[in-house]
Amino acid sequence: MEAMEPPELAAIRREYTARGLTEDEAGDDPLVLLRQWIAEAVAAGIDEPNAMAVATADARGRPSVRTVLLKGIDIDGAVFYTNLESRKARELAENPWAAAVLLWRPLQRQVRIEGPALPVSDDEADRYFESRPRGAQISAAASQQSEPIDGRDDLERQYTEVEQAAAGGDLARPSFWGGYRLGFDSIEFWQGRPNRLHDRIRFVRGAAGWKRERLQP
């Protein structure tokens, strides 16, 4: 098959036409706005509106990024779950500072989060694991996330072994699987505007509460 020519990336351009984000609309509590934007993304029918790119870095400062699913929000941060022996978990053990982005392209919006990512409690991880579909539970127990494997057949064999060992009974959360809560040191709301004059409103958390500021695009 003849290879396709790549598009002229520099020529790809789309004008943003969405309405803006004012300080009054942003309010004084970023968690209220964050929940509102997520609800509006769900209402708009966006596929996986809780998809969140999480960036970590190792002790040498070398970064890596991947998409996870946001599974909870509270005053202390944004929660996601993963294998605790994965690359992201190893990096968070060396350097707990992380950053995340939620992007809702049809709404011309994104949210950036920065802060320390700390493990959730065992009880919280247990409750979420119990709520997962059984197939997802088996996959979590069967996969040595981020480790090399010879082929797909070997991966499916690991899945089958865990499935057969459980024999239809309840599957306990593996000790190597849990979650993290990415703290809200800062939350930035980005709304696309015409002529690339985008709205950026950032909330920074301090001892006295939230400080709101507008950033230049």
C-alpha positions in Angstrom: 0.0 0.0 0.0 1.3 3.4 -1.0 1.9 5.7 2.0 -0.4 8.7 2.3 1.2 12.1 2.3 0.9 13.8 5.7 -1.3 17.0 5.7 0.4 20.3 5.8 0.2 20.6 9.6 1.1 24.3 9.7 -1.9 25.1 7.4 -4.5 23.3 9.6 -6.4 26.1 11.3 -9.8 26.5 12.8 -11.4 29.7 14.1 -12.9 29.6 17.6 -16.4 31.0 17.8 -17.6 30.0 21.3 -18.8 32.6 23.8 -16.3 33.7 26.3 -15.7 33.2 30.1 -16.1 36.3 32.3 -14.9 36.6 35.9 -18.5 36.7 37.0 -19.2 33.4 35.2 -16.1 31.9 36.7 -17.2 32.8 40.2 -15.1 32.4 43.3 -15.1 28.6 43.7 -13.3 26.7 40.9 -14.8 23.4 41.9 -18.3 24.7 41.2 -17.2 25.8 37.7 -15.3 22.5 37.2 -18.4 20.5 38.0 -20.5 22.7 35.8 -18.1 22.3 32.8 -18.1 18.5 33.2 -21.9 18.5 33.4 -22.1 20.6 30.2 -19.6 18.2 28.5 -21.8 15.2 29.5 -24.9 17.0 28.3 -23.2 17.8 24.9 -22.7 14.1 24.4 -18.9 14.3 24.3 -17.3 10.9 24.2 -15.6 10.1 27.5 -16.0 13.6 29.0 -14.0 12.5 32.0 -10.9 11.6 29.9 -7.9 13.4 31.6 -4.3 13.5 30.4 -2.0 13.2 33.4 1.7 14.2 33.2 4.3 12.9 35.7 8.0 13.2 35.9 10.7 11.0 37.4 13.4 12.0 39.8 15.5 13.3 36.9 12.7 15.5 35.6 12.0 13.4 32.5 8.3 13.7 31.8 5.7 11.2 30.6 2.0 11.7 29.9 -1.0 9.4 29.4 -4.8 9.6 29.4 -6.7 8.2 32.4 -10.3 8.6 33.5 -11.3 11.1 36.2 -13.4 9.2 38.7 -14.1 11.7 41.5 -13.7 15.4 42.6 -13.7 16.7 46.1 -12.2 19.6 47.9 -8.8 17.8 48.1 -8.4 17.0 44.4 -9.2 15.0 41.3 -9.2 11.2 41.7 -8.0 8.6 39.2 -7.1 4.9 39.5 -4.3 2.8 38.2 -1.8 0.0 38.8 0.4 1.1 41.7 3.4 -0.6 40.0 2.9 1.2 36.7 5.3 3.8 35.3 3.1 6.7 36.5 3.0 5.2 40.0 6.8 4.7 40.0 7.3 8.3 38.9 4.9 9.7 41.5 6.8 7.8 44.2 9.9 9.6 43.1 8.3 13.0 42.4 4.7 13.5 43.6 4.0 16.6 41.6 1.8 16.1 38.6 -0.4 18.0 36.1 -3.5 17.1 34.2 -5.6 18.4 31.3 -9.3 17.8 30.5 -10.1 18.8 26.9 -13.6 19.2 25.5 -12.8 20.1 21.9 -16.4 20.5 20.6 -17.0 23.1 23.4 -13.6 24.7 22.8 -12.7 24.3 26.4 -10.0 22.8 28.5 -9.1 22.7 32.2 -5.6 22.4 33.6 -4.8 21.1 37.1 -1.5 21.1 38.9 -0.6 19.8 42.3 0.7 16.9 44.3 -0.7 13.4 43.6 -1.1 11.3 46.7 -2.5 7.8 47.1 -6.2 7.4 48.1 -7.0 5.4 51.1 -7.4 1.6 50.9 -11.1 1.9 51.8 -11.7 4.4 49.0 -9.9 2.2 46.5 -11.8 -0.9 47.7 -15.2 0.9 47.2 -14.3 2.0 43.7 -12.9 -1.5 42.7 -16.1 -3.1 43.9 -18.1 -0.8 41.6 -16.1 -1.8 38.5 -17.5 -4.2 35.9 -16.2 -7.7 36.5 -14.1 -7.8 33.3 -12.3 -4.6 34.4 -11.6 -6.1 37.8 -10.1 -9.2 36.2 -8.0 -7.0 33.8 -6.7 -5.0 36.7 -5.6 -8.1 38.6 -4.1 -9.8 35.5 -2.1 -6.9 33.9 1.4 -6.0 35.1 0.9 -2.5 33.7 3.7 -0.9 31.8 5.8 -4.2 31.8 6.8 -5.8 28.4 5.0 -9.0 27.3 5.7 -11.3 24.4 2.4 -11.1 22.7 -1.4 -10.6 22.9 -1.9 -14.3 23.5 0.1 -14.1 26.7 -1.9 -11.2 27.9 -5.2 -13.0 27.3 -3.8 -16.1 29.0 -3.1 -14.0 32.2 -6.7 -12.7 32.0 -8.0 -16.3 31.7 -6.0 -17.5 34.6 -7.3 -14.8 36.9 -10.9 -15.4 35.7 -10.6 -19.1 36.3 -9.0 -18.7 39.7 -11.9 -16.4 40.8 -14.4 -19.1 39.7 -17.3 -16.7 39.6 -16.7 -15.5 43.2 -16.0 -11.9 44.3 -12.7 -10.6 43.3 -10.8 -8.6 45.9 -8.9 -5.5 44.9 -5.2 -6.5 44.3 -2.7 -4.9 46.6 -0.9 -3.4 43.6 -4.0 -1.5 42.3 -5.3 1.7 43.8 -5.8 5.4 43.1 -4.4 8.9 43.4 -5.9 12.2 44.3 -4.3 15.1 42.3 -4.4 18.1 44.6 -5.7 21.4 43.4 -2.8 23.8 43.9 -4.0 25.5 40.7 -6.9 25.1 38.3 -7.0 27.0 35.0 -10.1 27.3 32.8 -9.4 27.9 29.1 -12.2 29.0 26.7 -11.4 29.4 23.0 -12.2 32.8 21.5 -11.9 34.3 18.0 -8.5 35.5 16.7 -6.8 33.3 19.3 -7.6 35.9 22.0 -8.7 33.1 24.3 -10.0 33.5 27.9 -7.8 32.0 30.6 -8.9 32.2 34.2 -6.7 30.6 36.8 -7.4 29.8 40.5 -4.4 29.4 42.8 -4.9 28.0 46.2 -3.3 29.6 49.2 -3.6 29.7 53.0 -6.4 32.3 52.7 -8.3 30.3 50.0 -8.6 30.8 46.3 -7.0 33.6 44.3 -8.5 34.2 40.9 -6.5 35.8 38.1 -6.8 36.3 34.4 -3.9 35.1 32.2 -3.0 36.4 28.8 -3.5 33.9 26.0 
